[in-house]
Amino acid sequence: MSLPLAAMERLLKKAGAERVSEEAKTTLKELLENHAESLGKKAWELAQHGGRKTIKPADLRLATK
């Protein structure tokens, strides 16, 4: 997965940061990618349990709980 570092900076600035280091951008990117992968795996399991091959928004919402 490859989230752009510029998007990480925008997210952190939207959260109120005035300045963001390159290391902070990289760290946020790694954390978000790991979380997204974990969430995707849980959503996939829910879709399979429902007898589907397609992940739906409800699967993702349930996976966050």
All heavy atoms as a GROMACS GRO file, in nm:
protein
  501
    1MET      N    1   0.085  -0.116   0.000
    1MET     CA    2   0.000   0.000   0.000
    1MET      C    3   0.090   0.123   0.000
    1MET      O    4   0.200   0.121   0.055
    1MET     CB    5  -0.088  -0.002   0.124
    1MET     CG    6  -0.204   0.089   0.114
    1MET     SD    7  -0.320   0.091   0.252
    1MET     CE    8  -0.302  -0.062   0.333
    2SER      N    9   0.042   0.229  -0.057
    2SER     CA   10   0.128   0.346  -0.067
    2SER      C   11   0.046   0.474  -0.051
    2SER      O   12   0.003   0.534  -0.149
    2SER     CB   13   0.200   0.344  -0.202
    2SER     OG   14   0.289   0.450  -0.207
    3LEU      N   15   0.027   0.514   0.073
    3LEU     CA   16  -0.039   0.641   0.099
    3LEU      C   17   0.063   0.753   0.080
    3LEU      O   18   0.177   0.740   0.124
    3LEU     CB   19  -0.093   0.645   0.242
    3LEU     CG   20  -0.202   0.544   0.277
    3LEU    CD1   21  -0.231   0.546   0.427
    3LEU    CD2   22  -0.327   0.572   0.198
    4PRO      N   23   0.024   0.862   0.017
    4PRO     CA   24   0.118   0.971  -0.007
    4PRO      C   25   0.150   1.048   0.122
    4PRO      O   26   0.064   1.072   0.205
    4PRO     CB   27   0.047   1.060  -0.108
    4PRO     CG   28  -0.096   1.025  -0.098
    4PRO     CD   29  -0.105   0.884  -0.046
    5LEU      N   30   0.276   1.087   0.136
    5LEU     CA   31   0.319   1.162   0.254
    5LEU      C   32   0.251   1.299   0.262
    5LEU      O   33   0.223   1.349   0.371
    5LEU     CB   34   0.471   1.179   0.255
    5LEU     CG   35   0.551   1.051   0.281
    5LEU    CD1   36   0.700   1.080   0.274
    5LEU    CD2   37   0.515   0.990   0.415
    6ALA      N   38   0.220   1.356   0.148
    6ALA     CA   39   0.152   1.486   0.147
    6ALA      C   40   0.015   1.476   0.214
    6ALA      O   41  -0.027   1.568   0.286
    6ALA     CB   42   0.138   1.538   0.004
    7ALA      N   43  -0.051   1.364   0.195
    7ALA     CA   44  -0.181   1.344   0.259
    7ALA      C   45  -0.165   1.333   0.410
    7ALA      O   46  -0.250   1.380   0.487
    7ALA     CB   47  -0.249   1.219   0.204
    8MET      N   48  -0.054   1.273   0.456
    8MET     CA   49  -0.028   1.261   0.599
    8MET      C   50  -0.009   1.400   0.660
    8MET      O   51  -0.061   1.430   0.767
    8MET     CB   52   0.096   1.175   0.626
    8MET     CG   53   0.091   1.034   0.570
    8MET     SD   54  -0.049   0.936   0.625
    8MET     CE   55  -0.156   0.945   0.482
    9GLU      N   56   0.063   1.484   0.587
    9GLU     CA   57   0.084   1.620   0.635
    9GLU      C   58  -0.048   1.696   0.643
    9GLU      O   59  -0.075   1.766   0.742
    9GLU     CB   60   0.182   1.694   0.544
    9GLU     CG   61   0.214   1.834   0.593
    9GLU     CD   62   0.326   1.900   0.515
    9GLU    OE1   63   0.370   1.845   0.411
    9GLU    OE2   64   0.369   2.008   0.559
   10ARG      N   65  -0.132   1.682   0.541
   10ARG     CA   66  -0.263   1.749   0.543
   10ARG      C   67  -0.346   1.703   0.662
   10ARG      O   68  -0.411   1.785   0.728
   10ARG     CB   69  -0.339   1.723   0.412
   10ARG     CG   70  -0.288   1.805   0.296
   10ARG     CD   71  -0.384   1.801   0.177
   10ARG     NE   72  -0.409   1.667   0.128
   10ARG     CZ   73  -0.335   1.601   0.039
   10ARG    NH1   74  -0.228   1.660  -0.012
   10ARG    NH2   75  -0.366   1.480   0.000
   11LEU      N   76  -0.347   1.572   0.690
   11LEU     CA   77  -0.424   1.520   0.802
   11LEU      C   78  -0.373   1.578   0.935
   11LEU      O   79  -0.453   1.618   1.021
   11LEU     CB   80  -0.415   1.368   0.807
   11LEU     CG   81  -0.497   1.293   0.703
   11LEU    CD1   82  -0.458   1.145   0.704
   11LEU    CD2   83  -0.645   1.309   0.730
   12LEU      N   84  -0.243   1.581   0.952
   12LEU     CA   85  -0.187   1.632   1.077
   12LEU      C   86  -0.210   1.782   1.092
   12LEU      O   87  -0.238   1.831   1.201
   12LEU     CB   88  -0.038   1.598   1.085
   12LEU     CG   89  -0.011   1.448   1.103
   12LEU    CD1   90   0.136   1.417   1.080
   12LEU    CD2   91  -0.056   1.400   1.239
   13LYS      N   92  -0.202   1.855   0.982
   13LYS     CA   93  -0.229   1.999   0.988
   13LYS      C   94  -0.377   2.025   1.015
   13LYS      O   95  -0.412   2.117   1.088
   13LYS     CB   96  -0.182   2.068   0.861
   13LYS     CG   97  -0.030   2.083   0.858
   13LYS     CD   98   0.015   2.172   0.746
   13LYS     CE   99   0.166   2.196   0.761
   13LYS     NZ  100   0.213   2.294   0.664
   14LYS      N  101  -0.462   1.942   0.957
   14LYS     CA  102  -0.607   1.955   0.982
   14LYS      C  103  -0.637   1.931   1.130
   14LYS      O  104  -0.730   1.988   1.186
   14LYS     CB  105  -0.684   1.856   0.894
   14LYS     CG  106  -0.834   1.873   0.899
   14LYS     CD  107  -0.902   1.781   0.801
   14LYS     CE  108  -1.052   1.800   0.805
   14LYS     NZ  109  -1.120   1.712   0.711
   15ALA      N  110  -0.554   1.849   1.194
   15ALA     CA  111  -0.569   1.820   1.336
   15ALA      C  112  -0.515   1.933   1.423
   15ALA      O  113  -0.530   1.929   1.545
   15ALA     CB  114  -0.500   1.688   1.370
   16GLY      N  115  -0.451   2.030   1.360
   16GLY     CA  116  -0.405   2.147   1.434
   16GLY      C  117  -0.255   2.170   1.436
   16GLY      O  118  -0.210   2.271   1.490
   17ALA      N  119  -0.177   2.081   1.379
   17ALA     CA  120  -0.032   2.099   1.379
   17ALA      C  121   0.008   2.213   1.286
   17ALA      O  122  -0.047   2.228   1.178
   17ALA     CB  123   0.036   1.970   1.333
   18GLU      N  124   0.102   2.293   1.332
   18GLU     CA  125   0.153   2.401   1.247
   18GLU      C  126   0.262   2.350   1.154
   18GLU      O  127   0.267   2.390   1.038
   18GLU     CB  128   0.207   2.515   1.333
   18GLU     CG  129   0.098   2.592   1.403
   18GLU     CD  130   0.153   2.713   1.478
   18GLU    OE1  131   0.252   2.773   1.431
   18GLU    OE2  132   0.096   2.746   1.582
   19ARG      N  133   0.348   2.264   1.208
   19ARG     CA  134   0.457   2.208   1.129
   19ARG      C  135   0.461   2.058   1.153
   19ARG      O  136   0.428   2.010   1.261
   19ARG     CB  137   0.590   2.270   1.169
   19ARG     CG  138   0.595   2.420   1.142
   19ARG     CD  139   0.721   2.483   1.193
   19ARG     NE  140   0.837   2.427   1.122
   19ARG     CZ  141   0.961   2.441   1.163
   19ARG    NH1  142   0.989   2.506   1.275
   19ARG    NH2  143   1.061   2.389   1.094
   20VAL      N  144   0.504   1.983   1.052
   20VAL     CA  145   0.507   1.838   1.061
   20VAL      C  146   0.641   1.788   1.007
   20VAL      O  147   0.678   1.820   0.894
   20VAL     CB  148   0.391   1.775   0.978
   20VAL    CG1  149   0.394   1.624   0.989
   20VAL    CG2  150   0.256   1.830   1.022
   21SER      N  151   0.711   1.709   1.086
   21SER     CA  152   0.840   1.656   1.042
   21SER      C  153   0.819   1.541   0.944
   21SER      O  154   0.713   1.478   0.940
   21SER     CB  155   0.921   1.606   1.162
   21SER     OG  156   0.864   1.487   1.215
   22GLU      N  157   0.922   1.515   0.865
   22GLU     CA  158   0.917   1.404   0.770
   22GLU      C  159   0.897   1.272   0.844
   22GLU      O  160   0.824   1.184   0.800
   22GLU     CB  161   1.045   1.398   0.686
   22GLU     CG  162   1.058   1.512   0.586
   22GLU     CD  163   0.946   1.513   0.483
   22GLU    OE1  164   0.913   1.406   0.429
   22GLU    OE2  165   0.892   1.622   0.458
   23GLU      N  166   0.964   1.258   0.959
   23GLU     CA  167   0.952   1.136   1.038
   23GLU      C  168   0.809   1.117   1.089
   23GLU      O  169   0.757   1.005   1.090
   23GLU     CB  170   1.049   1.139   1.156
   23GLU     CG  171   1.053   1.010   1.234
   23GLU     CD  172   1.156   1.013   1.345
   23GLU    OE1  173   1.235   1.108   1.352
   23GLU    OE2  174   1.156   0.918   1.424
   24ALA      N  175   0.743   1.225   1.128
   24ALA     CA  176   0.604   1.217   1.174
   24ALA      C  177   0.513   1.172   1.060
   24ALA      O  178   0.422   1.090   1.079
   24ALA     CB  179   0.558   1.350   1.230
   25LYS      N  180   0.536   1.226   0.941
   25LYS     CA  181   0.455   1.187   0.824
   25LYS      C  182   0.474   1.038   0.795
   25LYS      O  183   0.376   0.967   0.771
   25LYS     CB  184   0.494   1.268   0.700
   25LYS     CG  185   0.458   1.414   0.707
   25LYS     CD  186   0.498   1.480   0.577
   25LYS     CE  187   0.579   1.603   0.601
   25LYS     NZ  188   0.621   1.670   0.479
   26THR      N  189   0.598   0.993   0.798
   26THR     CA  190   0.628   0.853   0.770
   26THR      C  191   0.567   0.761   0.876
   26THR      O  192   0.510   0.656   0.844
   26THR     CB  193   0.781   0.831   0.762
   26THR    OG1  194   0.833   0.916   0.660
   26THR    CG2  195   0.815   0.688   0.731
   27THR      N  196   0.576   0.802   1.001
   27THR     CA  197   0.520   0.722   1.110
   27THR      C  198   0.369   0.712   1.097
   27THR      O  199   0.312   0.602   1.111
   27THR     CB  200   0.558   0.784   1.246
   27THR    OG1  201   0.700   0.786   1.257
   27THR    CG2  202   0.499   0.704   1.361
   28LEU      N  203   0.302   0.824   1.071
   28LEU     CA  204   0.157   0.820   1.054
   28LEU      C  205   0.119   0.730   0.936
   28LEU      O  206   0.025   0.651   0.945
   28LEU     CB  207   0.100   0.961   1.033
   28LEU     CG  208  -0.051   0.968   1.014
   28LEU    CD1  209  -0.126   0.910   1.134
   28LEU    CD2  210  -0.095   1.112   0.988
   29LYS      N  211   0.194   0.740   0.828
   29LYS     CA  212   0.167   0.657   0.710
   29LYS      C  213   0.175   0.509   0.746
   29LYS      O  214   0.086   0.431   0.712
   29LYS     CB  215   0.269   0.690   0.600
   29LYS     CG  216   0.258   0.602   0.479
   29LYS     CD  217   0.369   0.632   0.380
   29LYS     CE  218   0.363   0.530   0.269
   29LYS     NZ  219   0.471   0.535   0.178
   30GLU      N  220   0.281   0.470   0.817
   30GLU     CA  221   0.297   0.330   0.856
   30GLU      C  222   0.184   0.284   0.947
   30GLU      O  223   0.129   0.174   0.929
   30GLU     CB  224   0.432   0.310   0.926
   30GLU     CG  225   0.550   0.325   0.836
   30GLU     CD  226   0.683   0.332   0.911
   30GLU    OE1  227   0.683   0.322   1.036
   30GLU    OE2  228   0.787   0.346   0.844
   31LEU      N  229   0.148   0.368   1.044
   31LEU     CA  230   0.040   0.332   1.136
   31LEU      C  231  -0.094   0.317   1.064
   31LEU      O  232  -0.168   0.221   1.090
   31LEU     CB  233   0.029   0.438   1.247
   31LEU     CG  234   0.146   0.444   1.346
   31LEU    CD1  235   0.136   0.568   1.432
   31LEU    CD2  236   0.149   0.318   1.431
   32LEU      N  237  -0.124   0.409   0.977
   32LEU     CA  238  -0.251   0.403   0.903
   32LEU      C  239  -0.256   0.283   0.809
   32LEU      O  240  -0.359   0.217   0.797
   32LEU     CB  241  -0.275   0.532   0.825
   32LEU     CG  242  -0.311   0.655   0.909
   32LEU    CD1  243  -0.325   0.777   0.820
   32LEU    CD2  244  -0.436   0.632   0.990
   33GLU      N  245  -0.145   0.254   0.743
   33GLU     CA  246  -0.141   0.140   0.653
   33GLU      C  247  -0.159   0.009   0.730
   33GLU      O  248  -0.233  -0.079   0.687
   33GLU     CB  249  -0.012   0.139   0.572
   33GLU     CG  250  -0.009   0.246   0.465
   33GLU     CD  251   0.123   0.256   0.391
   33GLU    OE1  252   0.224   0.199   0.438
   33GLU    OE2  253   0.126   0.322   0.286
   34ASN      N  254  -0.095  -0.002   0.847
   34ASN     CA  255  -0.110  -0.122   0.929
   34ASN      C  256  -0.254  -0.136   0.978
   34ASN      O  257  -0.311  -0.246   0.977
   34ASN     CB  258  -0.014  -0.120   1.048
   34ASN     CG  259   0.130  -0.140   1.007
   34ASN    OD1  260   0.158  -0.194   0.900
   34ASN    ND2  261   0.221  -0.096   1.089
   35HIS      N  262  -0.312  -0.026   1.021
   35HIS     CA  263  -0.450  -0.029   1.070
   35HIS      C  264  -0.546  -0.065   0.955
   35HIS      O  265  -0.638  -0.144   0.975
   35HIS     CB  266  -0.488   0.106   1.131
   35HIS     CG  267  -0.623   0.107   1.193
   35HIS    ND1  268  -0.655   0.034   1.305
   35HIS    CD2  269  -0.737   0.169   1.156
   35HIS    CE1  270  -0.782   0.053   1.334
   35HIS    NE2  271  -0.833   0.135   1.246
   36ALA      N  272  -0.524  -0.008   0.839
   36ALA     CA  273  -0.610  -0.036   0.723
   36ALA      C  274  -0.602  -0.183   0.683
   36ALA      O  275  -0.704  -0.245   0.649
   36ALA     CB  276  -0.573   0.053   0.606
   37GLU      N  277  -0.482  -0.240   0.688
   37GLU     CA  278  -0.466  -0.381   0.654
   37GLU      C  279  -0.540  -0.470   0.754
   37GLU      O  280  -0.610  -0.563   0.716
   37GLU     CB  281  -0.318  -0.418   0.649
   37GLU     CG  282  -0.296  -0.561   0.603
   37GLU     CD  283  -0.148  -0.596   0.590
   37GLU    OE1  284  -0.065  -0.505   0.577
   37GLU    OE2  285  -0.118  -0.717   0.592
   38SER      N  286  -0.526  -0.438   0.881
   38SER     CA  287  -0.594  -0.514   0.986
   38SER      C  288  -0.746  -0.502   0.971
   38SER      O  289  -0.820  -0.601   0.980
   38SER     CB  290  -0.551  -0.462   1.123
   38SER     OG  291  -0.623  -0.524   1.225
   39LEU      N  292  -0.793  -0.384   0.946
   39LEU     CA  293  -0.936  -0.359   0.926
   39LEU      C  294  -0.987  -0.435   0.804
   39LEU      O  295  -1.094  -0.495   0.807
   39LEU     CB  296  -0.959  -0.209   0.909
   39LEU     CG  297  -1.101  -0.158   0.906
   39LEU    CD1  298  -1.171  -0.187   1.036
   39LEU    CD2  299  -1.100  -0.008   0.880
   40GLY      N  300  -0.909  -0.434   0.698
   40GLY     CA  301  -0.947  -0.506   0.576
   40GLY      C  302  -0.958  -0.656   0.599
   40GLY      O  303  -1.050  -0.720   0.549
   41LYS      N  304  -0.866  -0.711   0.677
   41LYS     CA  305  -0.871  -0.854   0.707
   41LYS      C  306  -0.996  -0.890   0.785
   41LYS      O  307  -1.064  -0.989   0.757
   41LYS     CB  308  -0.746  -0.896   0.786
   41LYS     CG  309  -0.622  -0.904   0.701
   41LYS     CD  310  -0.500  -0.942   0.784
   41LYS     CE  311  -0.374  -0.941   0.698
   41LYS     NZ  312  -0.254  -0.973   0.776
   42LYS      N  313  -1.029  -0.807   0.885
   42LYS     CA  314  -1.150  -0.832   0.964
   42LYS      C  315  -1.275  -0.820   0.877
   42LYS      O  316  -1.367  -0.900   0.887
   42LYS     CB  317  -1.158  -0.734   1.081
   42LYS     CG  318  -1.056  -0.760   1.188
   42LYS     CD  319  -1.065  -0.655   1.298
   42LYS     CE  320  -0.953  -0.670   1.399
   42LYS     NZ  321  -0.954  -0.563   1.499
   43ALA      N  322  -1.278  -0.719   0.791
   43ALA     CA  323  -1.393  -0.700   0.702
   43ALA      C  324  -1.406  -0.817   0.605
   43ALA      O  325  -1.517  -0.862   0.576
   43ALA     CB  326  -1.378  -0.568   0.624
   44TRP      N  327  -1.294  -0.869   0.556
   44TRP     CA  328  -1.296  -0.985   0.466
   44TRP      C  329  -1.354  -1.107   0.537
   44TRP      O  330  -1.434  -1.181   0.481
   44TRP     CB  331  -1.157  -1.012   0.413
   44TRP     CG  332  -1.145  -1.139   0.336
   44TRP    CD1  333  -1.063  -1.243   0.362
   44TRP    CD2  334  -1.219  -1.178   0.219
   44TRP    NE1  335  -1.081  -1.343   0.269
   44TRP    CE2  336  -1.177  -1.305   0.181
   44TRP    CE3  337  -1.318  -1.117   0.144
   44TRP    CZ2  338  -1.228  -1.373   0.072
   44TRP    CZ3  339  -1.369  -1.185   0.034
   44TRP    CH2  340  -1.325  -1.311  -0.001
   45GLU      N  341  -1.314  -1.127   0.662
   45GLU     CA  342  -1.368  -1.239   0.739
   45GLU      C  343  -1.520  -1.225   0.756
   45GLU      O  344  -1.593  -1.324   0.747
   45GLU     CB  345  -1.300  -1.246   0.876
   45GLU     CG  346  -1.156  -1.290   0.869
   45GLU     CD  347  -1.082  -1.276   1.001
   45GLU    OE1  348  -1.146  -1.240   1.104
   45GLU    OE2  349  -0.960  -1.301   1.003
   46LEU      N  350  -1.565  -1.104   0.780
   46LEU     CA  351  -1.709  -1.081   0.795
   46LEU      C  352  -1.783  -1.107   0.663
   46LEU      O  353  -1.892  -1.165   0.663
   46LEU     CB  354  -1.735  -0.938   0.843
   46LEU     CG  355  -1.694  -0.910   0.987
   46LEU    CD1  356  -1.692  -0.760   1.013
   46LEU    CD2  357  -1.788  -0.981   1.084
   47ALA      N  358  -1.725  -1.066   0.553
   47ALA     CA  359  -1.787  -1.091   0.423
   47ALA      C  360  -1.794  -1.240   0.396
   47ALA      O  361  -1.898  -1.290   0.352
   47ALA     CB  362  -1.709  -1.020   0.312
   48GLN      N  363  -1.686  -1.312   0.424
   48GLN     CA  364  -1.684  -1.456   0.403
   48GLN      C  365  -1.788  -1.524   0.492
   48GLN      O  366  -1.858  -1.615   0.447
   48GLN     CB  367  -1.546  -1.514   0.434
   48GLN     CG  368  -1.445  -1.486   0.327
   48GLN     CD  369  -1.312  -1.551   0.360
   48GLN    OE1  370  -1.262  -1.539   0.471
   48GLN    NE2  371  -1.256  -1.621   0.262
   49HIS      N  372  -1.798  -1.479   0.616
   49HIS     CA  373  -1.896  -1.536   0.708
   49HIS      C  374  -2.038  -1.516   0.654
   49HIS      O  375  -2.125  -1.600   0.674
   49HIS     CB  376  -1.882  -1.473   0.847
   49HIS     CG  377  -1.977  -1.527   0.948
   49HIS    ND1  378  -1.963  -1.652   1.002
   49HIS    CD2  379  -2.089  -1.473   1.004
   49HIS    CE1  380  -2.062  -1.674   1.087
   49HIS    NE2  381  -2.139  -1.566   1.090
   50GLY      N  382  -2.058  -1.406   0.585
   50GLY     CA  383  -2.189  -1.377   0.524
   50GLY      C  384  -2.207  -1.445   0.389
   50GLY      O  385  -2.305  -1.421   0.320
   51GLY      N  386  -2.111  -1.529   0.350
   51GLY     CA  387  -2.121  -1.601   0.223
   51GLY      C  388  -2.096  -1.514   0.102
   51GLY      O  389  -2.142  -1.546  -0.008
   52ARG      N  390  -2.022  -1.405   0.121
   52ARG     CA  391  -1.994  -1.313   0.010
   52ARG      C  392  -1.847  -1.309  -0.022
   52ARG      O  393  -1.763  -1.339   0.062
   52ARG     CB  394  -2.042  -1.171   0.046
   52ARG     CG  395  -2.192  -1.161   0.056
   52ARG     CD  396  -2.238  -1.019   0.094
   52ARG     NE  397  -2.225  -0.999   0.239
   52ARG     CZ  398  -2.132  -0.925   0.297
   52ARG    NH1  399  -2.045  -0.858   0.226
   52ARG    NH2  400  -2.126  -0.913   0.429
   53LYS      N  401  -1.816  -1.268  -0.144
   53LYS     CA  402  -1.678  -1.246  -0.187
   53LYS      C  403  -1.646  -1.097  -0.194
   53LYS      O  404  -1.534  -1.060  -0.223
   53LYS     CB  405  -1.654  -1.310  -0.324
   53LYS     CG  406  -1.663  -1.461  -0.323
   53LYS     CD  407  -1.635  -1.516  -0.461
   53LYS     CE  408  -1.642  -1.668  -0.461
   53LYS     NZ  409  -1.615  -1.723  -0.593
   54THR      N  410  -1.746  -1.016  -0.170
   54THR     CA  411  -1.730  -0.871  -0.181
   54THR      C  412  -1.741  -0.807  -0.044
   54THR      O  413  -1.837  -0.831   0.029
   54THR     CB  414  -1.841  -0.812  -0.271
   54THR    OG1  415  -1.833  -0.875  -0.400
   54THR    CG2  416  -1.827  -0.662  -0.288
   55ILE      N  417  -1.642  -0.725  -0.010
   55ILE     CA  418  -1.648  -0.648   0.114
   55ILE      C  419  -1.739  -0.529   0.091
   55ILE      O  420  -1.724  -0.455  -0.007
   55ILE     CB  421  -1.507  -0.601   0.156
   55ILE    CG1  422  -1.420  -0.721   0.191
   55ILE    CG2  423  -1.516  -0.503   0.273
   55ILE    CD1  424  -1.275  -0.685   0.221
   56LYS      N  425  -1.833  -0.510   0.183
   56LYS     CA  426  -1.928  -0.399   0.174
   56LYS      C  427  -1.900  -0.300   0.286
   56LYS      O  428  -1.832  -0.334   0.384
   56LYS     CB  429  -2.070  -0.452   0.182
   56LYS     CG  430  -2.104  -0.543   0.065
   56LYS     CD  431  -2.250  -0.576   0.060
   56LYS     CE  432  -2.278  -0.656  -0.067
   56LYS     NZ  433  -2.418  -0.671  -0.092
   57PRO      N  434  -1.952  -0.179   0.273
   57PRO     CA  435  -1.929  -0.078   0.378
   57PRO      C  436  -1.968  -0.127   0.517
   57PRO      O  437  -1.900  -0.097   0.616
   57PRO     CB  438  -2.016   0.040   0.333
   57PRO     CG  439  -2.024   0.027   0.185
   57PRO     CD  440  -2.027  -0.122   0.160
   58ALA      N  441  -2.076  -0.202   0.527
   58ALA     CA  442  -2.120  -0.253   0.657
   58ALA      C  443  -2.015  -0.345   0.720
   58ALA      O  444  -1.999  -0.347   0.842
   58ALA     CB  445  -2.253  -0.326   0.643
   59ASP      N  446  -1.943  -0.421   0.637
   59ASP     CA  447  -1.837  -0.508   0.688
   59ASP      C  448  -1.726  -0.424   0.752
   59ASP      O  449  -1.675  -0.459   0.858
   59ASP     CB  450  -1.778  -0.594   0.576
   59ASP     CG  451  -1.880  -0.686   0.511
   59ASP    OD1  452  -1.964  -0.741   0.584
   59ASP    OD2  453  -1.874  -0.702   0.388
   60LEU      N  454  -1.690  -0.316   0.686
   60LEU     CA  455  -1.587  -0.227   0.740
   60LEU      C  456  -1.632  -0.163   0.869
   60LEU      O  457  -1.555  -0.154   0.965
   60LEU     CB  458  -1.549  -0.122   0.637
   60LEU     CG  459  -1.472  -0.175   0.516
   60LEU    CD1  460  -1.470  -0.073   0.405
   60LEU    CD2  461  -1.330  -0.212   0.557
   61ARG      N  462  -1.757  -0.120   0.873
   61ARG     CA  463  -1.809  -0.058   0.996
   61ARG      C  464  -1.809  -0.158   1.111
   61ARG      O  465  -1.770  -0.126   1.223
   61ARG     CB  466  -1.948  -0.002   0.972
   61ARG     CG  467  -1.947   0.123   0.887
   61ARG     CD  468  -2.085   0.188   0.877
   61ARG     NE  469  -2.083   0.289   0.775
   61ARG     CZ  470  -2.125   0.272   0.650
   61ARG    NH1  471  -2.176   0.155   0.612
   61ARG    NH2  472  -2.119   0.370   0.562
   62LEU      N  473  -1.852  -0.281   1.083
   62LEU     CA  474  -1.853  -0.385   1.186
   62LEU      C  475  -1.711  -0.420   1.230
   62LEU      O  476  -1.688  -0.447   1.348
   62LEU     CB  477  -1.923  -0.511   1.134
   62LEU     CG  478  -2.075  -0.514   1.143
   62LEU    CD1  479  -2.129  -0.637   1.074
   62LEU    CD2  480  -2.121  -0.510   1.287
   63ALA      N  481  -1.619  -0.418   1.140
   63ALA     CA  482  -1.480  -0.452   1.170
   63ALA      C  483  -1.416  -0.352   1.266
   63ALA      O  484  -1.322  -0.385   1.336
   63ALA     CB  485  -1.399  -0.463   1.042
   64THR      N  486  -1.467  -0.231   1.270
   64THR     CA  487  -1.411  -0.129   1.358
   64THR      C  488  -1.457  -0.146   1.502
   64THR      O  489  -1.401  -0.085   1.592
   64THR     CB  490  -1.446   0.014   1.312
   64THR    OG1  491  -1.587   0.032   1.318
   64THR    CG2  492  -1.393   0.041   1.174
   65LYS      N  493  -1.559  -0.228   1.524
   65LYS     CA  494  -1.613  -0.245   1.659
   65LYS      C  495  -1.545  -0.355   1.733
   65LYS      O  496  -1.484  -0.441   1.685
   65LYS     CB  497  -1.763  -0.270   1.652
   65LYS     CG  498  -1.836  -0.150   1.597
   65LYS     CD  499  -1.983  -0.172   1.592
   65LYS     CE  500  -2.048  -0.045   1.536
   65LYS     NZ  501  -2.189  -0.052   1.534
   0.00000   0.00000   0.00000
